[in-house]
Amino acid sequence: MTKPGLLRTVFDHSFLGTVPRHWELLQRLAWRDIESRFRGSRLGMYWALVSPVIILAIYTIAFSTIIQPRWQAAVDRKTDIALIYFSGLVVFDFFIECLNRSSNLMHEHRFYIKRMVFPVELLAYVVLIGASFRLVIGSSLLLVFFVLTHGTLPLGVFFLPVPIFFLALIALGVVWSFSAIGAYAKDVGLLVSALSPVLMFVSPVFFPSTMIPETFRTVLYVNPLTIPIEWVRSVFFGFDPPSVTASVVYMIFAVAFAHFGFRVFQNLRREFADLL
């Protein structure tokens, strides 16, 4: 086998290979998944925009007039406090949506598994695209409000898709592994529901990582949300970015974990039809 042929074979059997093979199907499933969230509501898909605007408005009022957080002394504008929290929440919501949907994913789509030949590994990408839809809306609002309050856009914003891409790889690994195990044991869903609120409080969403004592800060960086959140805030608000070493380790881990989750899913999927 020639080298290009070998690389093609490796790619086709990797976790990325399923996307080009089923691209049109993925588009249809992803759009149906996004549309189903707003079906029956009066505002429809406008809720995707209205909801984060309401959150940002509440944050702006609360943190500029009522609450005096630790970040107050570190920023020049009071409105930046709301944007700081909102930027962390946008990243957190993206990841937590993937996590919360993962455990019951196979049960929700049992029809595809039991009645037809279907690339079930594609469902993880459907979840990822659905979460990315909200991420894009939230990020766009962040950019608009930042430009309105600062009058300019930081050049580093064009770099931010990089850490978000690697967070997406970790999210894929989570969805594949948790959905596969969740097909065998519904306890996974209960565990995820219990741990999801905890994840928010061990992520630097509402506090700067510098608040954590140096001896415990390494534990904070085990959290897959820490590196992307800190990169976002370093670009927009000038905080210290994660170190190059931490960022490189994070990227390597993201690729490895996505591959791990995909292999776990492929090994366990053989019993899905009988279990569901």
C-alpha positions as CSV (number, residue, x, y, z in Angstrom):
1,M,0.0,0.0,0.0
2,T,1.3,3.4,-1.0
3,K,1.9,6.1,1.7
4,P,-1.1,8.3,0.6
5,G,-3.3,5.1,0.5
6,L,-2.1,4.2,4.0
7,L,-2.8,7.7,5.4
8,R,-6.3,7.5,3.7
9,T,-7.0,4.2,5.4
10,V,-5.9,5.5,8.8
11,F,-8.1,8.6,8.4
12,D,-11.1,6.6,7.4
13,H,-10.9,4.4,10.5
14,S,-10.2,7.3,12.8
15,F,-12.9,9.3,14.7
16,L,-12.8,12.0,12.0
17,G,-13.3,9.6,9.1
18,T,-17.1,9.1,9.6
19,V,-17.8,12.8,8.9
20,P,-16.9,13.0,5.2
21,R,-18.5,9.6,4.6
22,H,-21.9,10.7,6.0
23,W,-21.7,14.5,5.5
24,E,-25.2,14.9,4.0
25,L,-26.8,12.7,6.6
26,L,-25.0,14.6,9.4
27,Q,-26.3,17.9,8.0
28,R,-29.9,16.7,8.0
29,L,-29.7,15.2,11.5
30,A,-28.0,18.2,13.0
31,W,-30.5,20.6,11.5
32,R,-33.4,18.5,12.7
33,D,-31.9,18.3,16.2
34,I,-31.5,22.1,16.4
35,E,-35.0,22.8,15.0
36,S,-36.6,20.3,17.4
37,R,-35.5,22.4,20.5
38,F,-37.7,25.3,19.5
39,R,-40.6,23.5,17.8
40,G,-43.9,24.6,19.3
41,S,-42.6,27.8,20.9
42,R,-43.9,31.2,19.7
43,L,-40.5,32.8,19.1
44,G,-39.1,29.6,17.6
45,M,-35.4,29.8,16.9
46,Y,-35.2,33.4,18.0
47,W,-35.0,31.9,21.6
48,A,-31.4,31.0,20.7
49,L,-30.7,34.7,20.6
50,V,-33.1,36.0,23.2
51,S,-32.0,33.6,26.0
52,P,-28.3,34.7,26.1
53,V,-29.2,38.4,25.7
54,I,-31.4,38.1,28.9
55,I,-28.5,36.4,30.8
56,L,-26.0,39.1,29.7
57,A,-28.5,41.8,30.7
58,I,-28.9,40.3,34.1
59,Y,-25.2,39.9,34.6
60,T,-24.6,43.5,33.5
61,I,-27.1,44.9,36.0
62,A,-26.1,42.6,38.9
63,F,-22.3,43.0,38.6
64,S,-22.2,46.7,37.7
65,T,-24.6,47.9,40.4
66,I,-25.3,45.3,43.1
67,I,-22.4,42.8,43.5
68,Q,-18.8,43.7,43.8
69,P,-16.8,40.7,42.7
70,R,-13.0,40.2,43.0
71,W,-12.5,41.1,39.3
72,Q,-13.7,44.7,40.1
73,A,-10.2,46.0,40.7
74,A,-8.7,44.2,37.7
75,V,-10.8,45.9,35.0
76,D,-11.4,49.5,33.9
77,R,-15.1,49.2,33.0
78,K,-17.9,47.8,35.2
79,T,-19.5,46.3,32.1
80,D,-16.5,44.1,31.6
81,I,-17.4,42.2,34.8
82,A,-20.6,40.9,33.1
83,L,-18.7,40.1,29.9
84,I,-16.0,38.2,31.9
85,Y,-18.6,36.0,33.5
86,F,-20.6,35.6,30.3
87,S,-17.4,34.5,28.4
88,G,-16.8,31.7,30.9
89,L,-20.5,30.7,30.8
90,V,-20.6,30.5,27.0
91,V,-17.7,28.0,27.1
92,F,-19.1,26.1,30.0
93,D,-22.6,25.8,28.5
94,F,-21.1,24.3,25.3
95,F,-19.3,21.5,27.2
96,I,-22.1,20.8,29.7
97,E,-24.7,20.4,27.0
98,C,-22.5,17.7,25.4
99,L,-22.0,16.0,28.8
100,N,-25.7,16.1,29.8
101,R,-27.0,14.7,26.5
102,S,-24.4,11.9,26.3
103,S,-25.6,9.4,28.8
104,N,-29.1,8.9,27.3
105,L,-28.1,9.4,23.6
106,M,-28.4,5.8,22.6
107,H,-31.8,5.4,24.3
108,E,-33.1,8.5,22.6
109,H,-32.2,7.1,19.2
110,R,-32.9,3.4,19.7
111,F,-35.0,3.4,16.6
112,Y,-32.0,4.0,14.4
113,I,-30.0,1.3,16.2
114,K,-32.7,-1.4,16.2
115,R,-34.4,-0.9,12.9
116,M,-31.8,0.0,10.3
117,V,-28.1,0.0,9.4
118,F,-27.1,3.4,10.8
119,P,-23.7,5.0,11.6
120,V,-24.5,5.5,15.3
121,E,-21.1,7.1,15.9
122,L,-22.4,10.0,13.9
123,L,-24.8,11.0,16.8
124,A,-21.9,12.4,18.8
125,Y,-21.3,14.9,16.0
126,V,-25.0,15.8,16.0
127,V,-24.8,16.6,19.7
128,L,-21.6,18.6,19.2
129,I,-23.1,20.6,16.3
130,G,-26.2,21.4,18.5
131,A,-24.0,22.6,21.3
132,S,-21.8,24.6,18.8
133,F,-24.9,26.4,17.5
134,R,-25.5,27.9,21.0
135,L,-21.7,28.5,21.3
136,V,-21.7,30.5,18.1
137,I,-24.7,32.6,19.2
138,G,-23.2,33.3,22.6
139,S,-19.8,34.1,21.1
140,S,-21.3,36.5,18.6
141,L,-23.1,38.3,21.4
142,L,-19.8,38.5,23.3
143,L,-18.1,40.0,20.3
144,V,-20.8,42.5,19.6
145,F,-21.1,43.8,23.2
146,F,-17.3,43.9,23.5
147,V,-17.0,46.1,20.4
148,L,-19.9,48.3,21.6
149,T,-18.2,48.9,25.0
150,H,-14.5,49.0,23.8
151,G,-14.9,50.3,20.2
152,T,-12.4,47.7,18.8
153,L,-12.0,44.0,18.4
154,P,-8.8,42.3,19.9
155,L,-6.7,40.6,17.1
156,G,-6.3,37.5,19.2
157,V,-10.0,36.7,18.7
158,F,-9.0,35.0,15.5
159,F,-6.9,32.5,17.5
160,L,-9.7,31.5,19.8
161,P,-11.2,28.7,17.5
162,V,-8.0,26.8,18.3
163,P,-8.6,26.1,22.0
164,I,-12.4,25.7,21.3
165,F,-11.5,23.1,18.7
166,F,-9.6,21.0,21.2
167,L,-12.3,21.4,23.8
168,A,-14.7,20.1,21.1
169,L,-12.5,17.0,20.7
170,I,-12.7,16.3,24.4
171,A,-16.5,16.8,24.3
172,L,-16.6,14.2,21.5
173,G,-14.7,11.8,23.6
174,V,-17.0,12.4,26.5
175,V,-20.1,11.9,24.3
176,W,-18.8,8.7,22.8
177,S,-17.7,7.1,26.0
178,F,-20.6,8.2,28.2
179,S,-23.2,7.3,25.6
180,A,-21.7,3.8,25.1
181,I,-21.6,3.1,28.8
182,G,-25.0,4.7,29.3
183,A,-26.5,2.2,26.9
184,Y,-25.4,-0.5,29.4
185,A,-26.3,1.3,32.6
186,K,-28.8,4.2,33.1
187,D,-26.9,5.0,36.3
188,V,-24.5,7.0,34.2
189,G,-27.3,9.6,33.5
190,L,-28.0,10.0,37.2
191,L,-24.2,10.4,37.9
192,V,-23.9,13.0,35.2
193,S,-26.9,14.9,36.6
194,A,-25.3,15.0,40.1
195,L,-21.9,16.0,38.9
196,S,-22.8,18.7,36.3
197,P,-23.5,21.4,38.9
198,V,-20.3,20.5,40.7
199,L,-18.3,21.0,37.4
200,M,-19.4,24.7,37.3
201,F,-18.0,25.4,40.7
202,V,-14.6,23.7,40.0
203,S,-14.3,25.6,36.7
204,P,-13.0,29.2,36.5
205,V,-16.4,30.5,35.4
206,F,-17.2,32.7,38.4
207,F,-13.7,33.1,39.8
208,P,-10.2,33.8,38.5
209,S,-7.8,30.8,38.7
210,T,-5.4,33.1,40.6
211,M,-7.8,32.8,43.6
212,I,-6.8,29.2,43.9
213,P,-3.7,28.5,46.1
214,E,-0.7,27.5,44.1
215,T,-0.6,24.0,45.6
216,F,-4.1,23.3,44.3
217,R,-4.0,25.1,41.0
218,T,-2.7,22.0,39.2
219,V,-5.9,20.3,40.1
220,L,-7.9,23.1,38.5
221,Y,-6.0,22.6,35.2
222,V,-7.1,18.9,35.1
223,N,-10.6,20.4,34.4
224,P,-10.9,20.4,30.6
225,L,-12.7,23.8,30.7
226,T,-9.9,25.7,32.4
227,I,-7.5,26.2,29.5
228,P,-10.2,27.4,26.9
229,I,-11.8,29.7,29.4
230,E,-8.5,31.3,30.4
231,W,-7.5,31.7,26.7
232,V,-10.8,33.5,26.0
233,R,-10.4,35.9,28.9
234,S,-6.7,36.5,28.1
235,V,-7.6,37.6,24.6
236,F,-10.6,39.8,25.5
237,F,-9.5,41.2,28.9
238,G,-5.7,40.9,29.0
239,F,-5.5,38.3,31.8
240,D,-2.5,36.0,31.9
241,P,-2.9,33.2,29.3
242,P,-2.2,29.6,30.1
243,S,1.4,28.6,29.7
244,V,2.7,27.1,26.4
245,T,3.4,23.8,28.1
246,A,-0.1,23.6,29.6
247,S,-1.6,24.4,26.2
248,V,0.4,21.8,24.3
249,V,-0.3,19.1,26.9
250,Y,-4.0,20.1,26.6
251,M,-4.0,19.7,22.8
252,I,-2.3,16.3,22.9
253,F,-4.7,15.1,25.6
254,A,-7.7,16.3,23.6
255,V,-6.7,14.3,20.5
256,A,-5.9,11.2,22.6
257,F,-9.1,11.4,24.6
258,A,-11.3,11.8,21.4
259,H,-9.6,8.7,20.0
260,F,-10.1,6.9,23.3
261,G,-13.8,7.7,23.5
262,F,-14.3,6.6,19.9
263,R,-12.6,3.3,20.5
264,V,-14.6,2.7,23.6
265,F,-17.8,3.4,21.6
266,Q,-16.8,1.1,18.7
267,N,-16.0,-1.7,21.1
268,L,-19.2,-1.5,23.0
269,R,-21.6,-0.7,20.1
270,R,-22.0,-4.4,19.1
271,E,-24.4,-5.0,22.0
272,F,-26.5,-1.9,21.6
273,A,-29.3,-3.5,19.6
274,D,-29.8,-6.2,22.3
275,L,-29.6,-3.8,25.2
276,L,-32.0,-1.2,23.8
